[in-house]
Amino acid sequence: MGDMEHGTRITHYALHIRNQACMIAPNRFPWHVFGCTVAGATHLRAGVPNQDAIDWVAAYDGERPLVALALADGHGGPRYIRSDVGAQLAVRAARAILRDLGLEYYRTGALANVKHLAEQKLPSLLVRCWHQLVDAHLAALPLTAHELEALNDEARASLETDPRIAYGATVVAALVTTTFLLYVQLGDGDIVIVDEDGQSVRPPLPVDTRLFGDATTSLCMVDAWRFVRTYFQPLSDRPPALVLLATDGYANSFIGDGDFLQAAADIYTLVNQQPVDGTRLLRQQMPGWLRATSDQGSGDDISVGILYRQP
């Protein structure tokens, strides 16, 4: 995949994290993308910055349209003193890697080859890219004595051994082209697919057996690439009508999984009934209802990103 194999191309992308915005797709490529991140109620009360990040790239030029959407959740625990930055770097890495993968498909037209790259090469590329960005940040801003002195001996020793741990984060992402959808996940968080009948399901990603309670796999793990899960979905049959990506603060705000899945279906109903006005209304109101969801639910930071296919 050219210089994507060596992780060099991603260094040319500027980092800008979006609070809310909407990219409307031309008629020839019917995918809309929008999303939002809000600081959790608990973090606001404690004066802690938002540990989540969201960003995307949307290209509608010529015959190579694509959207790559990424969300990340910094751990925010005692050792993860820069996890808000780690989350920002995670969405930057995922966005760039997925964009390059989409362009690789358009360059070659070889769907089977791109599927192989997504399943076999993408995990290590994603983690390597994040490592490069973290290492560059550390080179510019090394961990300070002030940052380390507040930690206990065990946490301080772990960061002195491997400073990347300070940036620990999870990531969920998706890429859509004219031909396929690719879902990517490392650690907790959620991806929900809604069909044209309003039925919500999760994509059949491989199970991560290390997810239980508050425990999660992470980009800062030594063998993180082993826990990157992917699912490749051709769009030749029944493409999804809507794809929702969220950090775990969203699902954790619901009483049960059924209520969470229904929320995704309700979002689809809104935008499907009024594709333009519904999308605009949802985009405008999203920060408010996510803050209310956090306040009445998990108290955690919440990020939600949506891919919507207009009929």
JOSULPE-V119215 format. One line per field, one symbol per residue. ss: DSSP state (H for helix, E for strand, - for the rest). psi: psi as a letter, one per 20 degrees, with the letter a starting at -180 (. if undefined). Layout:
# JOSULPE-V119215
ss->???
psi->???
This chain:
# JOSULPE-V119215
ss->-HHHHH--HHHH-------EEEE-------EEEEEEEE--HHHHHH-----EEEEEEEE------EEEEEEEEE--------HHHHHHHHHHHHHHHHHHHHHHHHHH--HHHHHHHHHHHHHHHHHHHHHHHHHHHHHH----HHHHH---HHHHHHHHH-HHHHH-EEEEEEEE---EEEEEEE---EEEEE-----EE----------E--E--------HHHH-EEEEEE-------EEEEE-HHHH-----HHHHHHHHHHHHHHHHH-HHHHHHHHHHHHHHHHHHHHHH-----EEEEEEEE--
psi->kbihhjkhhhiipqpoppgqrpopqrhhokpqprrqpqqqgghghikpqpirqqrrpppkpcjlqqpppqqqoqgjahhmikhgghgghghgggggghghgghgghghjnghghgggghhhgghgggggggggghhghhhmqprhghhhiqrgggghhhhgnihhhjpqrqqrqppaihrpppppoaarqpppprijjpprqqmqqpoijopciqqrqhiqglhhhjppqppoqkhdnqqhqppqqrihghiiqgrhghghhhghhgggghhhnhghgggggghiggghhghgghidhirqpppqpppop.
